[in-house]
């Protein structure tokens, strides 16, 4: 079968890999000049089933309301007049009751654990290199109260079988000594030993090279997708500003663009952009840098060691759009790195990025038939596209069979 994959982020490229391995001929189209040029460019670098908790939770409505009064907080809602955004929020609220939160978190956790197992198989088969580490992650908290509340909140995942351990300050410092130099108070942490870290962009670009080497995958980069081609009620390809691409099946993996592309052919693709910011530094003091990945959860700042680099990521702006940020947006990161790991990075090497994550109301991705013949979804992975990529590709392949 000839399959057209729209999107060359980590989900799209991983999908192309699995399709090619199954014998399909694949074309991948993306508006960026290289794979992982947008959402997958500089994410937090965390491969974390422990982040499988659905963002639609009983506590979410109050947290959203507070963010309107405190827009500098890590999570905020961007005011909007878009009817489609308000419809999304209505669906999101419907997913917030405890029973829906638990069910959606289970779906994500199952997909995430399967995905890490498949990633290990891919690494063993190909030797792909992407600054990968298997040291686990830690979620640090500044007060005993927030640590206690967070561990209770993680009870959903612990009940589902994912190992998580509460650490006091001494136990955290024994595991990750870099926190000893933090100028912010650290009361303790939650340790997730089964999580991993790595450079999503390097992984995606290396996997794209492996895709090309199969002889079954071609990439059409720097092409802006104009829309889907529909013939006799069936999607038969897509048009770009450079070409027409015909296919037996089309996979929509365009992240936040998926909603508009789907809407043009009458589909309701419930995705809202959730904007985030990141910075990557060269490490100048390796001895003081963290060996693990994780986050200061009270400040909503994630961190990840990537070889001789340190990446930090922050914020979740619901309804945030665009690929740029202001000095104020990035100040949270440049100040945060000195508070958490003072003197560790070379600020002259800062590489700042702003990207949007495609979030569904349930926080679970859309994978499988779209309802329009010939078109399949593999989109809407939110902040876990890197974690869920391999299992999502496997599930998409099963849907095509």
URJOVEN-V522265 format. One record per run of one state. SS is the DSSP state (~ for helix, > for strand, _ for the rest). FROM is the first residue (numbers start at 1). TO is the last residue. Records with the same first field share a line. If there is no record, write none. Layout:
SS: FROM-TO + FROM-TO
This chain:
_: 1-1 + 7-9 + 22-24 + 31-45 + 48-48 + 52-59 + 70-74 + 78-82 + 95-97 + 127-132 + 134-136 + 142-143 + 154-154 + 160-164 + 176-176 + 182-187 + 193-195 + 198-199 + 214-216 + 222-224 + 232-233 + 241-243 + 247-248 + 253-254 + 264-271 + 284-285 + 289-292 + 297-300 + 307-308 + 319-326 + 341-344 + 360-365 + 370-374 + 380-380 + 401-401
>: 2-6 + 25-30 + 46-47 + 75-77 + 133-133 + 137-141 + 165-168 + 188-192 + 196-197 + 217-221 + 225-231 + 234-240 + 244-246 + 249-252 + 272-283 + 293-296 + 301-306 + 309-318 + 345-359 + 366-369 + 375-379 + 381-381
~: 10-21 + 49-51 + 60-69 + 83-94 + 98-126 + 144-153 + 155-159 + 169-175 + 177-181 + 200-213 + 255-263 + 286-288 + 327-340 + 382-400
